[in-house]
Amino acid sequence: MTRPVSAYAPRSERKPLYVKVVTQPALHGCWAVNISETGIGLIATPRASAEGPREGEEVELSFSLPDSGEHIRVLGDVRWRHDASGAVTSLGVIFRTFEGSDGVKLARYLATTHVQVVVAFASELEARAVRAALEGHATPHFASHLEEIYALLSRGDAAALLVCGHEEEQSLALVQQLALRRAELDLSGAGPPSDLASRIVYCAPAAPERLVALFNSGRIFRALGQHPTPEALRQAVQDAGREHGVRTEQWRMALELERNLLRERALSQALPAAPGGRGGDEVGFRSSAMQRVMEMVRLVAPHRVAVLLQGETGTGKEVLARILHRLSGRGDVSLVAQDCGALSETLLESELFGHVKGAFTGAVADHPGLFVLANGGTIFLDEIENTTPNLQSKLLRVLETGDVRPVGGTQVRHVDVRVVAASNKDLGEEVRAGRFRADLFYRLNSFTIDIPPLRDRPEDVPELARYFLELFNRSLKRSASGISPDAENALRAHVWAGNVRELRNVMERAVLLSRPGEVVTQRLLPPALSAAVPVRNEHSGDGSLRARLERVERELIREALERHGGVLRRAAVALGMDPVTLGRRARRHGLWKPD
């Protein structure tokens, strides 16, 4: 594998993609639902709940791009996984490393691909009209027989199906057959869920009453008549593509929201008592730095003031938001969380403030929005630095007045919501760089809590590890009976680039692999952790102060280079070093070559 993807690469636009994906670890019935240059959304139908990768684990993906047929292989990390109450599992994967030039292939595909359209039963004259109308806007694929139509639809990237021709019964029969296929949610892994099916634009003859019935039942997206104008045809296809993408994103958002609510409920019910502490809200926080953080949380919790949590990814900002919510007196109402970096501006505005029916294509019903759903409770806005200036102004209005107006609506609703925002960047720096509105920052900055990274508080690692062991013993119904000294040494020695989230995932893996009553030893830890354990014998050369400092320096340089995509100058800025000095030390450790 080559071409690493920077952990701080900017988010690129998601595009719908419905193709079969082969994963390692294997996951049955896995399909892509959307893709960008930095990540992919997946759905699957695992045969067992433990099948496939878990959150935070590495996964290898292999899939082909439609139309071009180019094959992509990429290594990534599972950012989130949700196992729904049915048999469907959804995952979000962040790309880390592409094989060869596969990253370039994907970027070229995303930059050049248009909406894909299957055109059924078109005559030669209709085919010419469709090509002319869609040129530069969509890519048509023509089929005359049912087998060809089904084959094109099964490619998985067709947002629209144009049904043309002059034979009414043939065209209507196709619509009915496709409706029957969509009505049966396929849990065998043979195809994506029915809501991701192509939208049907009907351009064949049919009695008006039959078209009305088909439209009302949702079997066709739009009816244009036998000879639509180029403008009408182009607009219908573009609307179908947008509606297709919105439905896909709403479907994914609903799964992620359900996952967050289920996790919130499970964690609130399964919190074990703090080992030697004063309650579940202080589990693992034994360093003086985190004790100060907890003092600030307890101080601000009872007051209705916006709180800004700042810290690296994985330091536990959402955990602190949950603790703050529980101590606020609003714990009987759910905390609602939203990742502001996961959605486009339009979708995020709709998700936060709601929308009315008909506000945009795909708004088939009123949606109250998360602020209304969180009324009386707390809303947690993660990665708030990714919001646009326009959305920031609307958030400021809600913070100042409590008034929420849905997209496309005229009625204003007043809500009482405690806002907790989080950022993995210094928002003060973002304001100075002109990337974040100063007025919203000062509104949020009334109470800021900076969360130190786990590497700066190693005394928290053993307590957190024991906490997670108890937590996963309960949630996974295991009976791991403790952590051995060698495993604890390995955990202490590791430089936790992923912070508490990485430690949580390591312990979840260890508990899953443990036998009944087994103590967690190095055998149950990931190989990278076991290999990183220093020999703690001060009489040996390998355990000398110089050798141990060398190991720490190498790990810090490796982590900085990895975070900044191998760009030496950026890594040097992050470490506060001269690039020439860093280059010399990186070469000495075998981490960097001038070419």
Residue pairs with C-beta under 8 A, 6 or more apart in sequence:
1 73
1 75
1 97
1 98
1 99
2 97
2 98
2 99
2 100
3 97
3 98
3 99
3 100
3 101
3 102
3 103
4 96
4 97
4 562
4 565
4 566
5 38
5 94
5 95
5 96
5 97
5 98
5 103
5 565
6 563
6 564
6 565
6 567
7 562
7 563
8 563
8 564
8 565
9 37
9 38
9 565
10 38
11 36
11 38
11 341
11 386
12 36
12 37
12 38
12 110
13 36
13 110
13 344
14 34
14 35
14 36
14 41
14 245
14 249
14 344
15 34
15 35
15 36
15 110
15 113
15 245
16 33
16 34
16 157
16 159
16 196
16 244
16 245
16 248
17 32
17 33
17 34
17 35
17 40
17 66
17 156
17 157
18 31
18 32
18 33
18 155
18 156
18 157
18 192
18 196
19 31
19 32
19 63
19 64
19 65
19 66
19 155
19 156
19 157
20 30
20 31
20 63
20 156
21 30
21 31
21 32
21 40
21 42
21 61
21 62
21 63
22 30
22 61
22 62
22 63
23 30
23 42
23 44
23 52
23 53
23 59
23 60
23 61
23 62
24 59
24 60
24 62
25 51
25 52
25 53
25 57
25 59
26 51
26 52
27 42
27 44
27 46
27 51
27 52
27 53
27 89
27 91
28 44
28 45
28 46
28 47
28 51
28 189
29 44
29 45
29 46
29 187
29 188
29 189
29 190
30 42
30 43
30 44
30 52
30 189
31 42
31 43
31 44
31 156
31 191
31 192
32 40
32 41
32 42
32 63
32 156
33 41
33 42
33 43
33 90
33 192
33 196
33 248
33 251
33 252
34 40
34 41
34 245
34 248
34 249
34 252
35 41
35 106
35 110
36 110
37 95
37 103
37 106
37 107
37 110
38 94
38 95
39 76
39 79
39 92
39 93
39 94
39 95
40 61
40 76
40 92
40 93
40 95
41 90
41 91
41 92
41 93
41 252
42 90
42 91
42 92
42 93
43 88
43 89
43 90
43 91
43 192
43 193
44 52
44 88
44 89
44 90
44 91
44 189
45 87
45 88
45 89
45 187
45 188
45 189
46 52
46 83
46 87
46 89
49 83
50 512
52 59
52 81
52 89
52 91
53 59
53 78
53 81
53 91
54 78
54 81
54 505
54 508
54 509
54 512
55 78
55 79
55 80
55 81
55 505
55 508
56 77
56 78
56 498
56 501
56 502
56 504
56 505
56 508
57 77
57 78
57 505
57 509
58 75
58 76
58 77
58 78
58 96
59 75
59 76
59 77
59 78
59 93
60 73
60 74
60 75
60 76
61 72
61 73
61 74
61 75
61 76
61 93
62 71
62 72
62 73
63 71
63 72
64 70
64 71
64 72
65 71
65 72
65 105
65 106
65 109
66 116
66 155
66 156
66 157
67 113
67 116
67 139
67 155
67 157
68 105
68 109
70 105
70 109
71 102
72 98
72 102
72 105
72 106
73 98
73 99
73 102
74 95
74 96
74 97
74 98
74 99
74 102
74 103
74 106
75 95
75 96
75 97
75 98
76 93
76 94
76 95
76 96
77 93
77 94
77 96
78 91
78 92
78 93
79 92
79 93
79 94
80 91
80 92
80 256
80 259
81 89
81 90
81 91
81 92
81 259
82 89
82 90
82 91
82 255
82 256
82 258
82 259
82 262
83 89
84 90
84 255
84 258
86 187
87 187
88 187
88 193
90 252
90 255
90 256
90 259
92 256
95 103
98 106
113 139
114 136
114 137
114 138
114 139
115 137
115 138
115 139
115 159
115 160
115 237
115 238
115 240
115 241
116 138
116 139
116 141
116 155
116 157
116 158
116 159
117 130
117 134
117 138
117 139
117 140
117 141
117 158
117 159
117 160
117 161
117 162
117 237
118 140
118 141
118 143
118 149
118 152
118 153
118 158
118 160
118 161
118 162
118 198
119 126
119 127
119 130
119 140
119 141
119 142
119 143
119 161
119 162
119 164
120 143
120 144
120 149
120 161
120 162
120 163
120 164
120 165
120 171
120 174
121 143
121 144
121 163
121 164
121 165
121 167
121 170
121 171
121 174
121 204
122 130
122 142
122 162
122 164
122 165
123 164
123 165
123 166
126 164
126 165
126 203
127 140
127 142
129 230
129 233
130 140
130 162
130 164
130 233
131 140
132 230
133 230
133 231
133 233
133 234
134 140
134 233
134 234
134 237
137 234
137 237
137 238
138 160
138 234
138 237
138 238
138 241
140 162
141 152
141 158
143 149
143 151
143 152
146 174
146 177
149 161
149 174
152 158
153 161
153 178
153 197
153 198
154 191
156 192
158 198
159 198
159 199
159 237
159 240
159 241
159 244
159 245
160 198
160 199
160 200
160 201
160 221
160 236
160 237
160 240
160 241
160 244
161 178
161 198
161 199
161 200
161 201
162 201
162 203
162 233
162 237
163 171
163 174
163 175
163 200
163 201
163 202
163 203
163 204
164 171
164 203
164 204
165 171
165 204
166 204
166 205
166 226
167 204
168 204
168 205
168 206
171 202
171 204
171 205
171 206
172 204
172 206
172 210
172 214
175 200
175 202
175 214
175 219
175 220
176 219
178 197
178 200
178 219
179 217
179 219
181 194
181 197
182 194
182 197
183 194
184 194
185 193
185 194
186 192
186 193
186 194
193 251
195 247
195 248
195 251
196 244
196 247
196 248
196 251
198 240
198 244
199 221
199 222
199 240
199 243
199 244
200 219
200 220
200 221
201 220
201 221
201 222
201 223
201 224
201 233
201 236
201 237
201 240
202 211
202 214
202 220
202 222
202 223
202 224
203 224
203 225
203 226
203 228
203 233
204 226
205 226
206 214
206 223
211 220
211 223
214 220
214 223
215 222
215 223
221 236
221 239
221 240
221 243
222 236
222 239
222 240
224 232
224 233
224 236
228 236
239 361
242 361
242 362
243 361
243 362
246 347
246 360
246 361
246 362
247 362
249 343
249 344
249 347
250 347
250 362
253 342
253 343
253 347
253 351
256 339
256 342
257 336
260 337
261 334
261 336
264 322
264 334
264 335
264 337
266 475
267 322
267 471
268 322
268 326
270 471
270 474
270 475
271 280
271 283
271 471
272 280
272 283
272 467
272 470
272 471
272 474
273 279
273 280
274 280
274 281
274 282
274 283
274 284
274 467
275 283
275 463
275 466
275 467
277 283
277 285
277 286
281 294
281 297
281 323
281 326
281 327
282 294
283 463
283 464
283 467
284 460
284 463
284 464
284 466
284 467
284 500
285 291
285 293
285 294
285 460
285 463
286 459
286 460
286 463
287 452
287 457
287 459
287 460
289 452
289 456
289 457
290 452
290 457
290 460
293 320
293 449
293 450
293 451
293 452
296 447
296 449
297 320
297 323
297 324
297 327
297 449
298 327
300 307
300 324
300 447
300 449
301 323
301 324
301 327
301 328
302 327
302 328
302 329
304 418
305 446
305 447
306 399
306 418
306 419
306 420
306 421
306 443
306 444
306 446
306 447
307 321
307 324
307 419
307 420
307 421
307 444
307 447
307 448
307 449
308 421
308 422
308 423
308 427
308 444
308 445
308 447
308 448
308 449
309 317
309 320
309 321
309 420
309 421
309 422
309 423
309 448
309 449
309 451
310 422
310 423
310 424
310 425
310 426
310 427
310 448
310 449
310 450
310 451
311 317
311 422
311 424
311 450
311 451
311 452
311 453
312 424
312 451
312 453
312 499
313 424
313 498
313 499
313 501
314 454
314 496
314 498
314 499
314 500
314 501
314 502
315 451
315 452
315 453
315 454
315 499
315 500
316 451
316 499
316 500
316 501
317 382
317 422
317 424
317 451
318 337
318 380
318 382
318 422
319 500
320 449
320 451
321 335
321 337
321 378
321 380
321 420
321 422
322 335
322 380
324 378
324 420
325 331
325 335
325 377
325 378
325 380
325 418
325 420
328 378
328 418
330 376
330 377
330 378
330 418
333 374
333 375
333 376
333 377
333 378
334 373
334 374
334 377
335 374
335 377
335 378
335 379
335 380
336 370
336 373
336 374
336 377
336 378
336 379
336 380
337 379
337 380
337 382
338 348
338 351
338 352
338 370
338 379
338 380
338 381
338 382
339 382
339 383
340 348
340 381
340 382
340 383
340 384
340 385
340 386
340 387
341 382
341 383
341 385
341 386
342 383
343 351
345 387
345 388
345 390
345 391
346 360
348 387
348 391
349 391
349 394
349 407
350 359
350 360
350 363
350 367
350 369
350 407
351 369
351 370
352 369
352 370
352 371
352 395
353 369
353 371
353 394
353 398
353 404
353 405
353 406
353 407
354 366
354 367
354 368
354 369
354 371
354 372
354 404
354 406
354 407
354 409
355 363
355 366
355 367
355 369
355 406
355 407
355 408
355 409
356 363
356 366
356 406
356 407
356 408
356 409
357 363
357 364
357 365
357 366
358 408
359 406
359 407
359 408
359 409
360 407
360 408
363 407
363 408
366 406
367 406
368 406
369 404
369 406
370 379
371 379
371 398
371 404
371 415
371 417
372 404
372 413
372 415
374 415
374 417
375 415
375 416
375 417
376 416
376 417
377 417
377 418
378 417
378 418
378 419
378 420
379 417
379 418
379 419
379 420
380 420
380 421
380 422
381 395
381 419
381 420
381 421
381 422
382 421
382 422
383 422
383 423
383 424
384 421
384 422
384 423
384 427
384 444
385 423
385 424
385 425
385 427
385 430
385 435
385 436
387 395
389 437
392 436
392 437
392 440
393 437
393 440
395 440
396 437
396 439
396 440
396 443
397 403
398 404
398 415
398 417
398 419
399 419
399 440
399 443
399 444
400 443
401 414
402 414
402 415
402 416
402 417
403 412
403 413
403 414
403 415
404 412
404 413
404 414
404 415
405 411
405 412
405 413
419 444
421 444
423 430
427 436
427 441
427 444
427 445
428 441
428 445
430 436
430 441
431 437
431 438
431 441
453 496
453 499
454 460
454 461
454 464
454 496
454 499
454 500
454 503
455 495
455 496
455 499
458 492
461 491
461 492
461 496
461 503
462 483
462 488
462 491
462 492
464 500
464 503
464 504
465 483
465 488
465 491
465 503
465 507
466 482
466 483
468 503
468 504
468 507
468 508
468 511
469 480
469 482
469 483
469 507
469 510
469 511
469 520
472 478
472 480
472 507
472 508
472 511
472 512
473 479
473 480
473 511
476 508
476 511
476 512
478 511
478 512
478 514
478 516
479 514
479 516
479 517
480 510
480 511
480 514
480 517
480 518
480 519
480 520
481 517
481 518
481 519
482 519
482 520
483 491
483 519
483 520
484 519
484 520
484 521
484 522
486 521
486 522
486 533
487 510
487 520
487 521
487 522
487 524
487 525
489 533
489 536
490 522
490 525
490 529
490 530
490 532
490 533
491 503
491 506
491 525
491 529
493 532
493 533
493 534
494 529
494 532
495 532
495 552
495 555
495 556
495 559
496 502
496 503
497 559
497 562
497 563
498 505
506 525
506 526
506 529
507 520
509 524
509 526
510 520
510 524
510 525
511 520
513 524
514 520
514 524
518 524
522 529
522 530
522 533
532 555
534 542
534 543
534 547
534 548
534 551
535 542
535 543
536 543
537 543
538 544
541 547
550 589
553 585
553 589
554 589
554 591
556 575
557 571
557 575
557 582
557 585
557 586
557 589
557 591
558 589
558 591
560 571
560 574
560 575
561 567
561 568
561 571
561 586
561 591
561 592
563 571
563 574
564 570
564 571
564 574
566 592
568 579
568 582
568 583
568 586
568 592
569 579
571 582
572 578
572 579
572 581
572 582
575 582
583 592
583 594
586 592
587 593
587 594
